[in-house]
């Protein structure tokens, strides 16, 4: 089911609700291919577990390669609504990729990441920060002034070394990989992963 939440008030979802979320993501992509917008979701029609405001990311893969990934770091919408919104955006609004074509929709592998509330990390140096990271479990948000970037825990699969993980996160935030200052802010979160293998 993925890493345990940092915040114990965030409960894991049962199989039924996990399947519902995956189906919402798929239906939103199908709806978007026809109507050019996410599947409309009325939060009051959702099960209580899916109506709670949660931050989520939706990652799409095609033949084992990334095809889109869009998400929210703040819990601004009901969980089911956020999944539908981000699934549509990952398929059609990720600036790194052209919109998903009709013939590829059925072949997409969909992975949902449900974020715990993030917490600030306290550190005295870059080495101190690196020593606090839990490889494979921590998602990180880096902020330096107006610049910000995040890596989901899944990124550890391709960047298992904490120093390399942090360097690439800096690059994603628009900073040099060896940049450091005392004003850098780092936040940590965990994710519950939902995909076809776990639902």
Order of alpha helices (4+ residues) and beta strands (2+ residues): alpha-alpha-beta-beta-alpha-alpha-beta-beta-alpha-beta-beta-alpha-beta-beta
